[in-house]
Amino acid sequence: MEWYYVILLILLPLLILMSLGVPVAFSFLAINIVGSYILMGGMSGVEQLVNNTVSSITSFTLVPIALFMIMGEGMFQSRIAIDLMDTLDKWFGNIRGRLALMAVGGGVLFSTLTGNSMGSIALLGSTLVPEMEKRGYKKPMSLGPILGAAGLAIMIPPSSLAVILGVIAEISIGKILIAIIFPGLLMAVIYTAYIIIRCTIQPDVAPSFEVEPTPVADKLIATVTNILPLSIIVFSVVGVIFMGIATPSEAAATGAFATFLLAGLKRRLTWNIFSNSIFSSANISVMVLLIVSGAVAFTQILAYTGATEGLIMAIVELTIEPKYIIIIMIASIVFLGMFMGPLPIMLITLPVFIPVVLEFGFDPIWFAAMYLVAIETGSTTPPLGAALFVMKAVAPPDTTMNDIYKAAFPFILCDLLVILILFTFPEIVIWPVEAMFN
């Protein structure tokens, strides 16, 4: 059977199942069972599928997913994240657009602690948007910064999606986590620049208002109490990797321990908080691990049938320059984000894209960084970007989806600018990795 028939035979039913509302994990499971039976020699193929699935789930590289989830849940359950926002509020004072800038600052700090963009949207949206509306902020400046900043959780370690990408693409997770730090900070800088420029040109989108001055001593006390201790968690995750003390899996464990240690030092580590954190993260982790195992089996079916090799050869033989093929790949991720969630996109495209990237001789870490930015962009892209609906759930009742679409658009352009910068200057991604691992 020709490779394109194999891909059509597998992908078309998969997309149909997803469009019918079948959960992603079960969609992959059904396709993998039927596909392995038809294409890999009947029951022997199904047995091989089972063995591959067990092997993929028991991989040590998947440990960070569950532990990063525990970190995020521990932060929210113990209200450490709320303390962080209160401290930022004291420092921003009377700066025009202060609440929008707080959203970006909070997004960066939450990203280093949770790795969960949807959780960041829920927290930032529920705490900041009502205050923004009360202060007369227009929708583009109350909703947009939160949509953009919350997506930084994908780009700044710990990032669960980065771990999943590393597992599926068989790329070093440690290298990916180091590589995405500067792109994530670049996104935050561009968001900040946009907010300042927009508020300067159109002051009415973020009216200034008087804030009761906070003595410097109170600011410093709040910083020492609520922000400085967070450096323990950041070091426990990023620092130990960068210094070569721990692997990503070990760093995830030290990060989870540091989160509960900090909650304990704040005298908030009750049995309810601990158990809720564990059970909530377990529910999410189980589904993620099922999806990942399905994706690994899906990749192996494509490889066994020769579909992956056939597609690679077809692309290599195109007369288009390789760099333009990379652009097409990244653009397709953003496009798919209009209709699908991040995980399904990764599971469907990575098994096809990564072999092509390697065949052309491009650095897979560089491609992975742009890929994650594109994933973040797609999640905020109308009509069905996942982040848009989370925002709708926490936004004021009078907020329409059209309001959210308009608010997201400038930040989508900011993301595209970041992708262009990374494409033009790959050293932003490659240099930290080489400095760390060579």
N, C-alpha and C positions, 0 to 999 in steps of 0.2 A: 504494500500500500504506500502511495506517495506521501511524503511528509506533510504536505498541506492538507491532505484528507484526514490524517491523524489529528492534526491540530484542530481542524474544524469539528471532527467527531468528538473531541474532548471539550473544547471551549464552548461550543454552541449550547450543549445541554447544561453546562455549568452556569452560563449566563442566564439561561432560561430558569433554572432552579432559583438562582439569586433574585431574579426579577419577580418570581412568584412569592418571595418572602421567606424561602427556606433559609435557616441560619447558615452562615458561611461554612462553619465546621461540618455540618451535616451535608451541605452541598458537595464539598470536596470529598467527604467520605463515600457518598453514593457514586460519584463519578469515578473515584479511584477503584472501588470494588468492581464496578462494571467494566471500566477500562482495563484493569489488570486481567480480568477474566477473558475478555475478548482479544486483547493485544499481547498478553504475556503468557499464553498457553494454558488457559483454563484454571483449574483449582491450584495448580502449582504456582501460577502467577499470583493468585489471591494469597497463598501461604507466604510467598515472598513479600507481598505488600504488608502483611501482618508483621513479619519480622522487621521490615524497614521502619514501620510505624513505631514499634517498641523501641528500636534503636534510637530513633530520632527524639522520642520523648525522654529517654533516660540519659540524654547527653548532658554533661556537666555545664556546657555553655549556655543552657537554657535557665540555669539557676538565677541569673540576675533579673529575669522578668518578674518572677514571684517576689523577690526581695525588694526590687524597686517599687512594686505595687504596695508592699508593706510600708515602705518609707513614706510614700505619699499619703496613705490612709492614716498612718500615725501622726503626720503633720497636721492633717485636717481634724482628726478626732480629738487631738489634744489642744487645738486652737492656737498652736504655735504660729500658724499662718496668719491668723487674725492679729496677733501681737505685732507681726512684721508690718502689716498694713498700717496699724496705728502709729508705729514709729516713723514710717515713711511720711505719713500725713504731717507729723510735727516738723519735718525737715523742709518740705516743699513750700510752706508758708504762703505768701501772696503771689507766687509766680503765675502769670497768665497760662491757663491750660494746665494748672497744677494737678487736677484730678486725672486728666488724660496722661500726663507724664507719670503720675503715680501708677497708672495701669501698666505702663511699659516697665518701670522700675520693679513693680511687684511681679510682673511676668518673668523678668530675668531672674529674680531671686527665687521665685517658686520653681522655676525650671531647674535650678541647681539642687532642688530639694525633693521634687516629686516625679518629674518625667512624665506627667499626665496632662496633656493639653486640655482635654475636656473638663477635668477637675478644676484646672486653672480658670477656664471660662466661667464655670459655675460659681466659683468663689469670688472672682473679680467682678463678675456681672451682678451677683446678688449684693455685694457690699458697696460697689462704686456707682453703678448705674442709677440707683434711686437718688443718691446724693447729687450726681451730675444733673439729673432731671430737675431736682429741687433748685439747683443753682442756675438753671436756665441754659444748660448746655444743649446744643442742637444734636439731633440723632447721629450725624456723621462723626461728631467728636465725643459722644458718649459710648457708642457701640463699637465704632471702628478700632480704636486703640486696644480695646479688650480682645477683640477678635484676632488682631495681629500679635499682641504681646503674649496671649495665652499659647499661641502656636509655637512660641520659642521653646516650649517643653520638648518639642520634637528635636530641637537643634542644640540644646545645651545639656550636657550630661547631668544626671542619669537620664537617658532616653530609652524607653522600652522599645520604641520602633527601631532605633539604631541597633539594639541587640537582636531583634527579629531579623533585620536586614542582614546583619552579620551571619546569623545562623543559616538563612536561606541561601545567601550568596556565597557562603563559605569564605568569608573575609574576617580578618582579625577584629574581634569586637573591641579590644583595647585601642587599636589604631583608629577605628571609626569614632569612638568616644572622644579621643583627643582631636581628631580632624575636624569635628563639627563645632568646637568651642569658638573659634574665631568667626566662622560664618554666622553663628548664632548671635555673637556680640555685634557683628556688622549689621545684622537685621535690626537689632535694638537701636543702634546709632542712627540708622536711616529712618526708623519709625520716629525717633525723638526729633530729628531734623524736620521731618514732615510736619509734626504737630506744632513745633515752634513757628515754622514758616506759615502754616495755615492760620494759626491763631494771630499772627502778626498782620497778615493780609486781610483776614476776615475776623476781626475781634468778636463779632456777634456769635460765632459758633461756640465760643467758650468765654462767656462774660466773666470779668474779674469780680471778686468779692472779698470783703474783708474777713480775715481770719484772725482770731485772737492770738496775739503773739505768744510764742512759747519760749520761756527763758532757755538760754543756751545750756545751762546746767541740766534742765529737764530733758533736753534733746540728747545730751551726752549720756545721761543715766538710762534713758529708754534705749539708746543704741547699744550700750554696754550690756543691758539686760536682755534685749530682744533680738538684736542683729548679730552682735559679736559672737555669741555662743553658736550661731548657725555655722560659723566657720569650721567648727568641729565636724559637722556633718559633711560640709563641702570637702574638707580635707580627707575625711574618711572614705569618700567616694572617688573624687578626682585626684586629690593629692597623692594617695597611696598608689594609684595607677601611674601617675606621672613620675613618681620617684622610684618606680619599679619594685615597690614593697609588696604589692598584691596584684593578682590577676583581676579582671573585671568581675568574675564570680565572687572572689574573696572580697573585693571592694564593695560589692552590693551587700554582702553580709555585714561588713563593718559599718556601712552606712545605715542599715536597718537597726543595728545595735546602738549606734550613736543617736539615732532619732528617739528611741525609747529611753536612752540614758538622759537625753536633754529633757524629755517629758517628765522623767523621774525627778531631775534636779529642780524643775519648776513645780513639783508636787502635783502633777496632773496625771500621773501614770496609775490610773485605777484599773481594776480588773475589767470593767466594762469597756474602757477605752482600748485596752490591750486586745480583748477578745473581739471587739467590733473591727479593729484594724486587721486582725488575722483573718477573720471570716470574710470580710468584704474583699480583701485582696485575694483570698483563695477562690472566691466565686469568679472573679475576673481572670485570674491566672489559669484556672482550669480550661475556660473557654479559649483563651489565647493559645495554650499548649495544644489543645485539640486542633486548632486552626493551623498552627505551625506543623504539626505532624502530618496533617493532610497535605500541606504545601510541599513538604519534603517528598512524600510518596508521589504526588503529582509530577514533581520535577523528575523523579526516577522513571516514571512511565514515559515521559517525553524523551528522556535519554535512551531508554531501552529500545524504543521503536525507531530511533534515528530521526525523530522530528526536530529535535534541537539542532543536530548537526546539519540537517537539510536546510533549516531556516538560516543558520549561520552562513552557510555557503551561498545561499541565495542573496543575502545582504552583502556579503563580501564581493560578490560579482557585480553589484550595482556600480554604475559609473559616478555616483554621487560621492563627493569627498567624505571621508570618515567623520570629520568634525560636524558636518551637517546632519549625518545620521544620529550623532549624539544629541544634537538640538531637537531633532524629530522625536527621539525617545523621551526627552525631558518634557517637550510640549505635549506629548500624548499622556503623560502622567497628570499634568494639570487638567487636560481635557477630561480624563477619566474621573478626576476628582469632582467634576460637576455632577456625577451620577452615582458614584460609589464611595464607600468608606476607605480609609487608608489601608487597612489590612487586606481586603480583597484585591486592591490594586497591586500591592506588593507581591502577593502570592501568585497572581496571574502573570505579572510582567517580569519580575526578577529572574525566574528560571530561563527566560528568553533573552533578556537584555544583558545580563552579566557575561555569558559566553561571548556575545558579540563584542562587548567592550574589551574583553581579554584578547579576542582574535585580532582586533585592530591595534592592540598594544597600548591602550590607554590605561592610566592608573585607576584601578577599581575603587580606591579610596576617594579619589577626586570625584569620580562619577557618583559614588554613594552620597557624598555631601550635597551635590546638586540635586540628586534624586530626592533626598529628604526635604530640601527646601521646596521642591516641586510638590511633594506630598502635602506639606504644610499649606502651600498655595491652593492646592486642589480642595483641601478641606474647608476653605473659606470661599470657594468659588461657586456662584449660583449655577443651576437652581437647587442642587441637592447636596452641597457641601455639608459634611457632618457637623462642623462647628457652627454653621448658621442656625441649625435647629436647636442646638444646646443654648445658644444665645437667645433664641426665641422663647425658650422655656423659662429663662431667668429675667428677661427684659420686662419692663412695665407692660400692663395689659393693652395699652393703646398702641404698642409697637407692632407694625406690620412687617411681613417678610420683605416687602419692597424697601422699607426703611433699612432693614438689615443688609439687603443687597447693596444699596447705595453706600452705606457706611463701610462695607467691606472692600469696595472697588479700589480706593486709593491705596490700601494696604496690600492688595493683590499686585498693584503696579510696583510697590516697594519691593515685594518678594521677587518679582520678575527682574527688577534692577539688580538684586543680590545675585540671582542666578547668572545674569550677564557678567557681573564682576567676577564671580567664581570661574566662569567659563573662560574669561579673558586672562585672569591672573590665577592660575591653578596653584601658584606658590602659597596662597593664603591657606590652602588646605594641606598641601604636601609638606611645607616646611616644618610645621610643628610635629608632624609624624616622624619625619626624618631626624629632627633634633631629639626626639624622645626615644626612638627605637634603633637608631644607628650609632 
